Amino acid sequence: MNGFFQDLRYAVRQLRKSPGFTAVAVATLALGIGANTAIFTVVNGLLLKMLPVREPQQLVVVGDPARVGSRSNGTPRTDVFSYPLYKEFRDRNSVFTGICAAASDHHIEVDADQGEAPDEKITGRMVSGNYFSVLGLEPAAGRLFSDGDDTAEGANPVVILGYEYWRRKFALAPAIIGKDIRLNGFPFTVVGVAPAGFDGDIVGERMALFVPLSMQPQIIRGRHWRNSGNNSWLSLIARLKSNVSTTQAEANVNIVFQQALKGDYGAALSSDDRSSIHDAHIGVVAGGGGISGMRADYRIPLLLLMGIVGLVLLIACVNVANLLLARASSRNREIALRLAIGANQRRLLQQLLTESVLLGLLGGIIGSLLAIWGVRLLVQLFGSDASLPLSPDWRVLGFTIVISLLTGIVFGLVPALQTLKVRVTPALKNATRTATEPGSRFTWGKGLIVGQVALSLLVLFAAGLLVRSLQKLMAQNFGYERDHLVIARLDPTGAGYTKENMKLLAQQLVARLASAPGVRAVTYSTNGLFGGSESADAIIVPGFSAGAPRDRVALEDYVGPNYFGAVGIPILVGRGIEAQDTVTSTRVAVINEAMVKHFFPAQNPIGRQFRIDDPDWVEKPLTIVGISRDAKDHGSGIREEVRPRFYQAFQQTPDPDQIMLEAQVSGAPSGAVTNVLGQIKAADPRLPISFVETLDTLVADSAGNQIALAKLSTFFAGLALLLACVGLYGVISYTVANRTREIGVRMALGARRGDVMQLVLREGMLLVAIGLLVGIPLALASTRLLHSYLFGLNSTDPSSLIAVILLLGIVAAVAGFIPARRAARIDPMVALRYE
């Protein structure tokens, strides 16, 4: 330790003696380490952090943790669950100490006072009575729910506040316990506060309120899901018994599921519904980190970014290594003197590595400060509404320390080893030529530049592929003009509208919006375009034979009159849905091109009929009256091929679930959003509005992870290119300085300035050419990892590769031009005297 502290003090003195070198090296490392720390902080918050509950490693999620927020009111599902199926698992399993249920998150209106309009919308969670006990939580104030709070429907209007909401809204006042607050117009009594730090089990969401599942009809008005086996709306979290593995729990859950299908639960389902889920397998996965749809969306992009910023850090290390190599030449005499008086190489290596590790730690400290800003930028790019746990913890601290130490060793090892090769006698005589061991002119510094160019090519090529792919994705033909569309999603049931009243409301809203200034056409539907909802059914087509059950499935939507004209989807044959298609008229359908190809190949489907394979609908055939162009939407996804779809008349459906309004506006659609919102509020201020957005915004949201990945990879590629340019400039400048005498001799013997510039540039471009030869196969092999994120091109896209090669060539020429110009201006007489 004595030697270590001596080395540390000496390293500090050496860095203080060279403030310019220290500043450049630390800044370079800070950029690389800061980028890595920022990305890892998000990875930690989204993928690694555990819930702040008792023994989170014992928790598992039953079903699909990525399906949070999903629900279905048709065919039962086994990735999210109905309340009757949850009770089967709760009462019959033999592997859990407890299993709780929680509904998808919903915006809850908090009324300011009775009779006043709601003053805010917050995110709350409906949970089973045993939710907090299964998670092992204690209240910050009052009490938490018990099984008695989740009994008869609507019987227990109690609410638990989230700690942050209690602090923000009520200033941590204990007096709120026992008081009433109104949620969705209904009084709830506050009985407790959740513990500090616990924001719910959904990663990225901060729950302000928790209410019992028994209060579902009051929170989601007009719906009664609790006793229906067809309404799948619950996520399940369970705590394993000791010595029970996830595999054993999964086996037991599926046994209970099969028994439930043969018991009372299955008896309450139709035979069609039972058969649709008879062969389903229910997964059980680790749940200590909570449940999240964001993990599935952003896991791969974040890991790809970790790889990209890792390469950027390597490029930064190469730059600092070259700085150290250049600096080492000025320390030859010092090192030679140390060796001459008896210092051994191991001791000198320790001292030199102490300096480089100190640089790495200083870069890590400043990089950590940069990471604080970088994390905020990442959250904005990946979704600013997410509330991820991004505060630094022991993982982030450990990551930053380890990466700083490794960085110091990586960039310091080669320069240190090269420094120890100093030849003692020439160095002590202050030889004008190199005092290191003789070697080829292809020095370590030039070799590092070759590696730097190869790594830069890899990063730039990956970024280029992602950017070009995104451009192709967003510029593809959607089947309609999306530039002037505004979409609104409404939930009239939540305002007390019946099914029949909802149909009338849709017509009234269309009439009102049609007369509004700037609205050229307006219509309505159930699912709409990129509205976040989708429906599908198995259908029966006479003469069609399905190879597999999924071959009989088609997506569907219920649309109003002039839907195709207002949205801009052309009708190719026949007609669209019109005002004459009412509840009393013949049931009709419009099908898309994909459905024609799949179900009616080489046939004219106009006038033909098909049926929905459901006991309630199988006797009500649909007559095909039109064929529409294929259109990209939420169901088919912007990356996938358009799937078969049929459109029914909204007025002919007996149970509309929501209303999607589609308005085609003149001018910029962003300016029409406020107008559309105002018209809806004027029609009925009580209407719950999920969103009013331009279609371009919804499309961008659906590709949010790809947009963020392309932006960030481009930024880091630019940083890599800058570092490579600086590194190349430094090596060429150092080479010119070392060859000053040689250049003077050449010019004295008749070499022209152009010849000298050509000599210097040729050497720089040779390094780049070798780097490209090394980097091209590396890039072509590595970018295959991006295959699933590319659209319209492959991972060996030649145009992207050629563009990157040209860009690196131009940057290399610019980086080499200044040293070459300086070399060409050398005065031969001065150079010949140069020592």
C-alpha positions in Angstrom: 0.0 0.0 0.0 3.0 2.3 0.7 4.1 1.9 -2.9 0.5 2.4 -4.2 0.2 5.7 -2.4 3.6 6.8 -3.6 2.5 6.0 -7.2 -0.8 7.8 -6.7 0.9 11.0 -5.4 3.3 10.8 -8.3 0.5 10.3 -10.8 -1.3 13.3 -9.5 1.8 15.4 -9.9 2.4 14.2 -13.4 -1.2 14.9 -14.5 -1.0 18.4 -12.9 2.2 19.1 -14.9 0.3 18.4 -18.2 -3.1 20.1 -17.8 -3.8 20.1 -21.5 -3.2 16.4 -21.9 -5.1 15.6 -18.7 -8.1 17.7 -19.8 -8.3 16.1 -23.3 -7.9 12.6 -21.9 -10.4 13.0 -19.1 -13.0 14.6 -21.4 -12.6 11.9 -24.0 -13.1 9.1 -21.4 -15.9 11.0 -19.7 -17.9 11.0 -23.0 -17.5 7.2 -23.4 -18.0 6.3 -19.7 -20.9 8.7 -19.4 -22.7 7.2 -22.4 -22.3 3.7 -21.0 -23.4 4.7 -17.5 -26.5 6.5 -18.9 -27.6 3.5 -20.9 -26.9 1.1 -18.1 -29.0 3.2 -15.7 -32.0 2.8 -18.0 -31.2 -0.9 -18.4 -31.0 -1.3 -14.6 -34.3 0.6 -14.0 -36.2 -1.3 -16.7 -34.7 -4.7 -16.7 -32.8 -5.4 -13.4 -34.4 -3.5 -10.5 -36.6 -5.5 -8.2 -39.9 -4.3 -6.6 -39.4 -2.7 -3.2 -41.3 -5.5 -1.5 -40.5 -8.4 0.9 -38.3 -11.1 -0.7 -39.1 -10.1 -4.4 -37.2 -13.1 -5.7 -40.1 -15.3 -4.5 -42.6 -13.5 -6.7 -43.8 -14.9 -10.1 -46.1 -13.6 -12.8 -48.8 -16.0 -14.0 -49.5 -15.4 -17.7 -47.6 -13.0 -19.9 -46.0 -10.0 -18.0 -45.8 -8.0 -21.2 -49.6 -8.0 -21.7 -50.3 -5.5 -18.9 -53.0 -3.2 -20.1 -54.5 -5.8 -22.4 -58.0 -7.0 -22.0 -60.6 -8.9 -23.9 -64.4 -9.1 -23.6 -64.9 -11.9 -26.2 -63.0 -15.2 -26.3 -61.3 -16.0 -22.9 -57.5 -15.5 -22.8 -54.7 -17.2 -20.9 -52.1 -14.4 -20.9 -54.5 -12.1 -18.9 -57.3 -13.6 -16.9 -61.0 -13.4 -16.0 -62.0 -13.0 -12.3 -63.5 -16.5 -12.2 -60.3 -18.1 -13.5 -58.3 -16.1 -11.0 -60.4 -17.6 -8.2 -59.7 -21.0 -9.5 -56.0 -20.5 -9.3 -56.3 -18.8 -5.9 -58.4 -21.5 -4.3 -56.9 -24.7 -6.0 -53.2 -24.2 -6.4 -50.7 -26.1 -4.2 -47.5 -24.1 -5.1 -48.2 -20.5 -3.9 -48.4 -19.0 -0.5 -50.7 -16.4 -2.1 -51.8 -15.2 -5.5 -53.2 -11.7 -6.1 -54.8 -10.0 -9.1 -54.6 -6.5 -10.5 -56.5 -4.9 -13.3 -55.0 -3.0 -16.2 -54.2 0.6 -15.3 -57.0 3.1 -15.8 -57.2 6.9 -15.7 -59.4 7.8 -12.7 -61.2 11.1 -12.4 -60.8 12.7 -9.0 -63.7 15.1 -8.4 -62.8 18.4 -6.7 -66.2 18.7 -5.0 -69.6 17.1 -5.4 -71.3 18.7 -8.4 -68.2 20.1 -9.9 -66.4 18.8 -13.1 -63.4 16.5 -12.5 -60.3 18.4 -11.7 -57.7 15.9 -12.8 -57.1 12.4 -14.1 -54.6 10.2 -12.4 -53.4 6.6 -12.8 -54.9 4.1 -10.4 -55.0 0.4 -10.0 -57.8 -2.0 -9.1 -56.4 -4.8 -7.0 -57.6 -7.8 -5.1 -58.0 -7.7 -1.3 -54.8 -9.8 -0.8 -52.7 -7.7 -3.1 -50.6 -6.0 -0.4 -50.3 -9.0 1.8 -49.0 -11.2 -1.0 -46.4 -8.5 -1.8 -45.5 -8.3 1.9 -46.1 -4.6 2.3 -46.9 -2.5 5.4 -48.9 0.8 5.3 -47.3 4.2 5.7 -50.5 5.4 7.4 -53.9 3.8 8.1 -54.3 0.2 6.9 -54.0 -1.7 3.6 -56.7 -3.9 1.9 -57.8 -7.2 3.3 -59.8 -10.0 1.8 -62.9 -8.4 3.2 -62.5 -5.4 1.0 -62.9 -7.5 -2.1 -66.2 -9.3 -1.6 -69.5 -8.3 -3.2 -69.6 -6.1 -6.2 -69.7 -2.4 -5.2 -69.8 -3.2 -1.5 -66.6 -1.6 -0.3 -65.9 1.9 -1.6 -62.5 2.3 0.0 -59.3 3.6 -1.5 -55.6 3.5 -0.6 -53.4 6.4 -1.6 -50.0 6.1 -3.2 -47.3 7.6 -1.0 -46.2 10.2 -3.6 -49.8 11.2 -4.3 -50.3 11.6 -0.6 -47.3 13.8 -0.3 -48.1 15.9 -3.4 -51.8 16.3 -2.9 -52.3 16.2 0.8 -48.8 17.2 2.1 -48.5 13.9 4.1 -51.4 15.0 6.3 -52.6 12.0 8.5 -56.1 13.6 8.7 -57.0 12.4 5.2 -57.4 8.9 6.7 -61.2 8.3 7.1 -62.1 11.2 4.8 -63.9 10.8 1.5 -62.7 11.6 -2.0 -64.8 11.3 -5.1 -63.5 9.0 -7.9 -65.5 9.1 -11.2 -68.3 10.8 -9.3 -68.5 8.1 -6.6 -67.4 8.7 -3.0 -64.5 6.5 -1.7 -63.2 6.5 1.9 -59.4 6.8 2.3 -58.4 4.0 4.6 -54.6 4.0 4.2 -51.5 5.0 2.4 -49.1 2.6 0.5 -45.5 2.5 1.8 -42.9 5.0 0.5 -41.1 3.9 -2.6 -43.8 1.5 -3.8 -45.5 2.9 -6.9 -47.3 -0.4 -7.9 -46.2 -3.5 -9.8 -46.2 -2.0 -13.3 -42.7 -0.9 -14.4 -42.9 2.6 -15.8 -46.2 3.5 -14.1 -46.6 5.4 -10.8 -49.9 4.5 -9.2 -51.6 7.3 -7.3 -54.6 5.2 -6.0 -55.5 1.6 -5.3 -59.1 0.5 -5.1 -60.6 -3.0 -4.6 -61.6 -5.1 -7.6 -65.1 -5.2 -6.2 -65.4 -1.5 -7.2 -64.9 -2.1 -10.9 -68.4 -1.0 -12.0 -67.8 2.4 -10.2 -64.3 2.9 -11.7 -65.2 1.6 -15.2 -68.8 2.6 -15.4 -71.3 0.7 -17.5 -69.3 -2.6 -17.4 -69.6 -5.6 -15.1 -66.6 -7.9 -15.6 -66.2 -9.5 -12.2 -68.4 -12.6 -12.8 -67.8 -13.1 -16.5 -65.4 -15.8 -17.7 -65.2 -14.1 -21.1 -63.9 -10.8 -19.8 -60.1 -11.2 -19.4 -58.7 -8.2 -17.7 -56.5 -9.2 -14.8 -52.7 -9.7 -14.3 -51.7 -12.2 -11.7 -48.8 -12.1 -9.3 -48.0 -15.0 -6.9 -45.5 -15.8 -4.2 -43.9 -19.2 -4.4 -43.8 -21.6 -1.5 -40.3 -22.5 -0.3 -38.5 -25.1 -2.4 -41.0 -24.7 -5.3 -39.4 -23.9 -8.6 -40.9 -21.8 -11.4 -41.2 -25.0 -13.5 -43.1 -26.8 -10.8 -45.4 -23.9 -10.3 -46.1 -23.7 -14.1 -47.0 -27.4 -14.2 -49.4 -27.0 -11.2 -51.1 -23.9 -12.7 -51.8 -25.7 -16.0 -53.2 -28.7 -14.1 -55.6 -26.4 -12.2 -56.5 -24.7 -15.5 -57.5 -28.0 -17.1 -59.5 -29.0 -14.0 -61.3 -25.6 -14.1 -62.3 -26.2 -17.8 -64.0 -29.4 -16.7 -65.6 -27.8 -13.7 -68.0 -24.9 -13.0 -65.7 -22.4 -14.8 -65.7 -24.3 -18.0 -69.4 -25.0 -17.8 -70.1 -21.3 -17.8 -68.3 -20.9 -21.2 -69.6 -21.8 -24.6 -68.3 -24.9 -26.3 -66.6 -22.7 -28.8 -64.8 -20.7 -26.1 -63.8 -23.8 -24.3 -62.3 -25.3 -27.4 -60.4 -22.1 -28.2 -58.4 -22.3 -25.0 -58.4 -26.0 -24.3 -54.9 -26.5 -25.6 -53.5 -23.2 -24.2 -50.4 -23.3 -22.0 -50.2 -20.8 -19.2 -46.7 -19.5 -18.4 -45.2 -18.7 -15.0 -42.1 -16.5 -15.0 -40.1 -14.6 -12.4 -42.0 -11.6 -11.2 -39.7 -9.9 -8.7 -39.1 -7.0 -11.1 -42.8 -6.4 -11.6 -44.8 -6.6 -14.8 -44.1 -4.5 -17.9 -45.0 -4.1 -21.5 -42.0 -1.8 -21.9 -39.5 -4.6 -21.3 -40.7 -6.5 -24.3 -40.6 -3.3 -26.5 -37.2 -1.9 -25.3 -35.1 -4.8 -24.1 -33.5 -5.5 -27.4 -33.0 -1.8 -28.4 -31.4 -1.1 -25.0 -29.0 -4.1 -25.3 -28.1 -3.0 -28.8 -27.4 0.5 -27.6 -25.2 -1.0 -24.8 -23.2 -2.7 -27.5 -22.9 0.5 -29.6 -21.8 2.7 -26.6 -19.4 0.0 -25.6 -17.7 0.3 -29.0 -17.7 4.1 -28.6 -15.9 3.6 -25.3 -13.3 1.4 -27.0 -12.7 4.1 -29.6 -12.3 6.6 -26.8 -9.8 4.3 -25.2 -7.8 4.1 -28.4 -7.6 7.9 -28.5 -6.3 8.1 -25.0 -3.9 5.2 -25.6 -2.5 7.2 -28.6 -2.2 10.3 -26.4 -0.2 8.2 -23.9 2.0 6.7 -26.6 2.8 10.2 -27.8 3.4 11.4 -24.3 5.7 8.5 -23.6 8.3 9.7 -26.0 8.9 12.7 -23.8 9.5 10.5 -20.8 12.1 8.2 -22.3 15.0 9.8 -20.4 13.0 9.7 -17.1 12.2 6.0 -17.6 15.8 5.2 -18.7 17.2 6.9 -15.6 14.8 4.9 -13.3 15.9 1.7 -14.9 19.6 2.7 -14.7 19.5 3.2 -10.9 17.8 -0.1 -10.3 14.0 0.1 -10.7 12.5 -3.1 -12.0 10.0 -3.2 -14.9 7.2 -4.6 -12.7 7.4 -1.6 -10.4 7.5 0.8 -13.3 4.5 -0.9 -14.9 2.6 -0.5 -11.7 3.4 3.2 -11.5 2.4 3.8 -15.2 -0.8 1.9 -14.8 -1.6 3.9 -11.7 -1.6 7.0 -13.9 -3.9 5.5 -16.5 -6.3 4.1 -13.9 -6.4 7.6 -12.2 -7.3 9.1 -15.6 -10.0 6.4 -16.0 -11.5 7.2 -12.5 -11.5 10.9 -13.2 -13.3 10.2 -16.5 -15.7 8.1 -14.6 -16.5 10.8 -12.1 -17.2 13.4 -14.8 -18.9 10.8 -16.9 -21.3 10.0 -14.1 -22.3 13.7 -14.0 -22.9 13.6 -17.8 -24.9 10.4 -17.3 -27.5 12.3 -15.2 -28.3 14.5 -18.2 -28.0 11.6 -20.5 -30.6 9.5 -18.6 -33.1 12.3 -18.9 -32.5 12.5 -22.7 -33.0 8.7 -23.0 -36.3 8.8 -21.1 -37.6 11.5 -23.3 -36.6 9.5 -26.5 -38.0 6.2 -25.2 -41.2 7.7 -23.8 -41.4 10.8 -21.5 -44.5 9.5 -19.7 -42.7 6.6 -18.3 -41.9 6.7 -14.5 -38.9 4.4 -14.3 -36.9 3.9 -11.1 -33.8 5.6 -12.5 -32.1 6.8 -9.3 -28.6 5.4 -9.0 -28.2 2.3 -6.8 -25.4 -0.1 -6.0 -25.6 -1.7 -9.5 -25.0 1.6 -11.3 -22.3 2.7 -8.8 -20.5 -0.7 -9.2 -20.9 -0.6 -13.0 -19.3 2.9 -13.2 -16.4 1.9 -10.9 -15.7 -1.3 -12.7 -15.9 0.2 -16.2 -13.7 3.1 -15.1 -11.0 0.7 -13.7 -11.2 -1.5 -16.8 -11.0 1.5 -19.1 -7.9 2.7 -17.3 -6.2 -0.7 -17.7 -7.3 -1.1 -21.3 -6.0 2.2 -22.6 -3.0 2.2 -20.3 -1.5 -1.2 -20.8 -0.1 -1.0 -24.3 1.5 2.5 -23.8 3.0 1.3 -20.5 4.5 -1.8 -22.0 5.9 0.2 -24.9 7.4 2.7 -22.6 9.3 -0.1 -20.7 11.0 -1.0 -24.0 13.1 2.1 -23.8 16.9 1.6 -24.5 18.7 3.0 -21.6 22.0 4.2 -23.2 20.5 6.1 -26.2 17.9 7.7 -24.0 20.5 8.9 -21.4 22.6 10.3 -24.3 19.4 12.2 -25.4 19.5 10.5 -28.9 17.5 12.3 -31.5 16.0 9.2 -32.9 13.7 6.9 -31.0 15.0 5.4 -27.8 12.7 2.4 -27.8 13.3 -1.0 -29.2 13.7 -1.0 -33.0 10.6 -2.1 -34.8 8.7 -1.5 -38.0 7.4 1.8 -39.1 4.0 0.4 -38.6 3.9 1.4 -34.8 1.5 0.6 -32.1 -0.1 4.0 -32.5 -0.9 3.4 -36.2 -2.2 -0.1 -35.3 -4.6 1.4 -32.8 -5.8 3.8 -35.4 -6.5 0.9 -37.7 -8.6 -0.7 -35.0 -10.3 2.7 -34.3 -11.3 3.0 -38.0 -12.7 -0.6 -38.0 -14.8 0.0 -34.9 -16.0 3.4 -36.3 -17.1 1.6 -39.5 -19.1 -0.9 -37.5 -20.9 1.8 -35.4 -21.5 4.0 -38.5 -22.8 1.1 -40.6 -25.2 0.0 -37.8 -26.5 3.5 -37.4 -26.9 3.9 -41.1 -28.9 0.7 -41.4 -31.2 1.8 -38.6 -31.8 5.3 -40.1 -32.4 4.0 -43.6 -34.7 1.3 -42.3 -36.7 3.9 -40.3 -37.0 6.1 -43.4 -38.4 3.2 -45.4 -40.7 2.2 -42.6 -42.3 5.7 -42.2 -42.4 6.4 -46.0 -44.1 3.2 -47.0 -47.5 3.2 -48.6 -50.1 2.8 -45.8 -53.0 2.4 -48.3 -54.4 5.9 -47.5 -53.2 9.5 -47.0 -52.4 10.0 -43.4 -51.2 13.6 -43.5 -54.5 15.2 -42.6 -56.1 12.7 -40.2 -57.0 13.4 -36.6 -58.1 10.4 -34.4 -60.0 10.6 -31.1 -60.8 7.7 -28.8 -63.9 7.9 -26.6 -65.4 5.7 -23.9 -69.1 6.7 -23.7 -69.9 3.8 -21.5 -67.9 5.4 -18.7 -70.3 8.4 -18.9 -73.4 6.2 -18.6 -74.3 5.7 -22.3 -76.1 2.5 -23.2 -75.2 0.5 -26.3 -78.1 2.1 -28.3 -77.4 5.6 -27.0 -73.8 5.1 -28.1 -74.8 4.6 -31.7 -76.9 7.8 -31.6 -74.0 9.6 -29.9 -71.7 8.6 -32.7 -74.0 10.0 -35.3 -74.4 13.3 -33.4 -70.7 13.7 -33.0 -70.1 13.2 -36.7 -72.8 15.7 -37.5 -71.3 18.2 -35.1 -67.7 17.8 -36.4 -68.8 17.8 -40.0 -70.0 21.4 -39.6 -66.8 22.5 -37.8 -64.4 24.8 -39.7 -61.4 23.0 -41.2 -63.0 19.5 -41.1 -63.4 18.1 -44.6 -64.8 14.7 -43.7 -65.5 12.7 -40.5 -66.6 9.2 -39.6 -66.4 6.8 -36.7 -65.5 3.2 -35.9 -64.8 0.8 -33.1 -61.1 0.2 -33.4 -59.9 2.7 -36.0 -56.4 3.3 -37.2 -53.6 2.8 -34.7 -56.1 3.3 -31.9 -54.7 0.7 -29.6 -57.6 -1.7 -29.9 -58.1 -4.7 -32.2 -60.7 -7.4 -32.8 -60.6 -10.7 -34.6 -62.9 -13.7 -35.2 -62.7 -17.1 -36.7 -65.0 -17.2 -39.7 -66.8 -19.8 -41.8 -66.5 -19.3 -45.6 -68.3 -21.9 -47.8 -65.8 -23.8 -49.9 -62.8 -22.6 -47.9 -60.7 -25.3 -46.2 -58.3 -24.2 -43.4 -55.0 -26.0 -42.9 -54.8 -24.7 -39.3 -57.3 -23.0 -36.9 -55.4 -19.7 -37.3 -56.1 -19.8 -41.1 -59.8 -19.1 -40.4 -59.1 -15.9 -38.4 -59.7 -12.5 -39.8 -59.4 -9.1 -38.2 -62.5 -7.0 -38.0 -63.8 -3.5 -37.3 -67.2 -1.8 -37.1 -67.3 1.4 -39.1 -69.7 4.2 -39.8 -71.0 5.6 -43.1 -68.4 7.2 -45.4 -65.6 5.6 -43.3 -63.5 4.7 -46.4 -64.0 8.1 -48.0 -63.1 10.0 -44.8 -60.1 7.9 -44.0 -59.0 7.7 -47.6 -59.0 3.9 -48.2 -60.2 3.4 -51.8 -63.0 1.0 -52.5 -61.8 -1.1 -55.4 -65.0 -3.0 -56.2 -68.6 -2.5 -55.0 -69.4 0.0 -52.3 -68.4 0.9 -48.7 -70.5 1.0 -45.5 -73.3 3.5 -46.0 -76.1 5.1 -44.0 -78.6 2.5 -45.4 -76.8 -0.2 -43.4 -78.8 -0.1 -40.2 -79.7 -2.6 -37.5 -82.9 -3.6 -39.5 -81.2 -4.1 -42.9 -79.2 -7.0 -44.3 -75.9 -7.5 -42.5 -73.1 -6.5 -44.8 -69.3 -6.5 -44.9 -66.5 -4.9 -46.8 -63.4 -7.0 -47.1 -59.8 -6.0 -47.9 -57.5 -7.4 -50.7 -55.7 -9.7 -48.2 -59.0 -11.3 -47.3 -59.9 -11.8 -50.9 -56.5 -13.5 -51.6 -56.8 -15.7 -48.6 -60.4 -16.8 -48.5 -61.6 -16.2 -52.1 -58.6 -16.9 -54.4 -59.5 -16.5 -58.1 -63.1 -15.7 -57.3 -65.4 -12.6 -57.2 -66.5 -12.4 -53.6 -69.1 -9.6 -54.2 -72.5 -11.0 -53.1 -71.1 -14.0 -51.4 -71.7 -14.7 -47.7 -69.6 -15.8 -44.7 -70.3 -16.3 -41.1 -68.6 -15.6 -37.8 -67.9 -18.9 -36.0 -69.6 -18.0 -32.7 -72.9 -19.4 -31.3 -74.3 -15.9 -31.1 -73.4 -15.0 -34.7 -73.2 -18.2 -36.7 -76.9 -17.9 -37.9 -76.4 -14.2 -38.9 -74.5 -14.3 -42.2 -72.6 -11.3 -43.6 -73.0 -10.4 -47.3 -69.9 -9.0 -49.0 -70.8 -5.7 -50.7 -67.3 -4.2 -51.4 -63.6 -4.7 -51.6 -61.2 -2.1 -50.1 -57.5 -1.6 -50.6 -55.2 -3.1 -48.1 -54.4 -0.6 -45.3 -51.8 -0.5 -42.6 -53.2 -0.2 -39.1 -52.7 -1.2 -35.5 -53.7 -4.8 -36.2 -51.4 -5.6 -39.1 -48.7 -3.3 -37.8 -46.5 -1.1 -39.9 -43.7 -3.7 -40.2 -45.9 -6.6 -41.1 -47.9 -7.7 -44.1 -51.5 -6.6 -44.1 -53.7 -9.4 -42.7 -57.2 -10.4 -43.9 -59.8 -7.9 -42.5 -63.5 -7.3 -42.8 -65.5 -4.2 -41.9 -69.1 -4.4 -40.6 -71.5 -1.5 -40.1 -71.2 0.1 -36.7 -75.0 0.5 -36.5 -75.4 -3.2 -37.0 -73.3 -4.3 -34.0 -75.4 -5.0 -30.8 -72.6 -4.1 -28.4 -70.2 -1.3 -29.3 -67.4 -1.0 -26.8 -66.0 2.5 -27.6 -66.1 5.1 -30.3 -63.1 6.1 -32.5 -63.6 9.3 -34.4 -61.6 9.9 -37.6 -61.6 13.4 -39.0 -59.9 14.5 -42.2 -58.9 18.1 -41.8 -57.5 20.9 -44.1 -54.2 22.4 -43.2 -51.9 21.1 -40.5 -53.6 18.4 -38.5 -51.8 19.4 -35.3 -53.7 22.6 -35.3 -57.0 20.8 -35.7 -56.5 18.7 -32.6 -57.7 21.4 -30.3 -60.7 22.1 -32.5 -61.8 18.4 -32.5 -61.3 18.2 -28.7 -63.4 21.3 -28.2 -66.2 20.0 -30.4 -66.3 16.7 -28.4 -66.4 18.5 -25.1 -69.1 20.8 -26.3 -71.2 17.8 -27.3 -70.9 16.2 -23.8 -68.3 17.4 -21.3 -68.7 14.2 -19.3 -67.4 12.0 -22.1 -64.2 10.2 -21.1 -61.6 11.0 -23.9 -58.6 8.6 -24.0 -56.8 10.8 -26.6 -57.1 13.2 -29.5 -54.1 12.9 -31.7 -52.9 13.3 -35.3 -52.5 10.0 -37.1 -48.9 10.8 -37.7 -48.4 11.0 -34.0 -50.0 7.6 -33.4 -47.9 6.0 -36.2 -44.8 7.5 -34.6 -45.8 6.2 -31.2 -46.2 2.7 -32.7 -42.6 2.9 -33.9 -41.3 4.7 -30.9 -38.6 2.2 -30.0 -37.2 2.2 -33.5 -37.2 6.0 -33.7 -35.4 6.2 -30.4 -32.9 3.5 -31.4 -32.2 5.3 -34.8 -31.7 8.7 -33.1 -29.4 7.4 -30.4 -27.4 5.2 -32.6 -26.9 8.2 -35.0 -25.8 10.4 -32.1 -23.3 7.8 -30.9 -22.1 7.1 -34.4 -21.4 10.8 -34.8 -19.4 10.7 -31.5 -17.5 7.7 -32.8 -16.7 9.5 -36.0 -15.5 12.6 -34.1 -13.2 10.5 -31.9 -11.8 8.7 -34.9 -11.1 12.0 -36.7 -9.4 13.4 -33.6 -7.4 10.2 -33.2 -6.3 10.1 -36.8 -5.3 13.8 -36.7 -3.3 13.2 -33.5 -1.3 10.2 -34.9 -0.5 12.0 -38.2 0.5 15.2 -36.4 2.8 13.2 -34.1 4.3 11.3 -37.1 5.0 14.6 -38.9 6.6 16.0 -35.7 8.9 13.0 -35.4 9.8 13.1 -39.1 10.6 16.8 -39.2 14.3 16.2 -40.0 13.5 13.6 -42.7 11.0 16.0 -44.3 13.6 18.7 -44.3 16.2 16.5 -46.0 13.6 15.6 -48.7 12.8 19.2 -49.4 16.5 20.1 -49.4 17.0 17.4 -52.1 14.3 18.9 -54.2 11.0 17.6 -53.0 8.1 20.0 -53.6 5.4 20.9 -51.1 2.9 19.0 -53.1 5.0 15.9 -52.8 5.3 16.3 -49.1 1.6 16.7 -48.7 1.0 13.7 -50.8 3.4 11.7 -48.7 1.7 12.5 -45.4 -1.9 12.1 -46.8 -0.9 8.8 -48.4 0.2 7.4 -45.0 -3.0 8.6 -43.3 -5.3 7.2 -46.0 -3.3 3.9 -45.9 -4.2 3.5 -42.2 -7.9 4.2 -43.1 -7.8 1.7 -46.0 -6.4 -1.0 -43.8 -9.0 -0.2 -41.1 -11.8 -0.4 -43.7 -10.5 -3.8 -44.9 -10.6 -5.0 -41.3 -13.9 -3.4 -40.4 -16.0 -4.3 -43.5 -16.2 -8.1 -42.7 -16.6 -7.3 -39.0 -19.5 -5.0 -39.8 -21.2 -7.3 -42.2 -21.1 -10.1 -39.6 -22.1 -8.1 -36.6 -25.0 -6.1 -38.1 -26.9 -9.4 -38.6 -28.0 -8.8 -35.0 -30.0 -5.9 -36.3 -32.0 -8.0 -38.8 -35.2 -8.0 -36.8 -35.1 -4.2 -36.7 -34.6 -3.6 -40.4 -37.4 -2.9 -42.8 -37.1 -2.9 -46.6 -33.4 -3.7 -46.6 -31.0 -6.4 -45.3 -28.0 -6.3 -42.9 -25.6 -6.2 -45.8 -27.1 -3.3 -47.6 -24.4 -2.2 -50.1 -25.5 1.4 -50.5 -25.3 2.0 -46.7 -21.9 0.4 -46.6 -20.6 2.5 -49.5 -22.0 5.7 -47.9 -20.2 4.9 -44.6 -16.9 4.2 -46.5 -17.1 7.4 -48.4 -17.9 9.3 -45.2 -14.9 7.8 -43.4 -12.7 8.6 -46.4 -13.7 12.2 -46.4 -13.2 12.6 -42.7 -9.8 10.9 -42.9 -8.8 13.3 -45.7 -9.9 16.3 -43.6 -8.1 15.0 -40.5 -4.9 14.4 -42.5 -5.0 17.7 -44.5 -4.0 20.0 -41.6 -0.8 18.0 -40.6 0.1 17.5 -44.2 -0.2 21.2 -44.9 1.9 21.9 -41.8 4.6 19.4 -43.1 4.6 21.1 -46.5 5.5 24.4 -44.9 8.5 23.1 -43.1 11.7 25.3 -43.7 14.4 22.9 -44.8 17.2 24.9 -43.0 15.3 24.8 -39.7 14.4 21.1 -40.1 18.1 20.1 -40.7 19.0 21.7 -37.3 16.0 20.0 -35.7 16.7 17.9 -32.6 
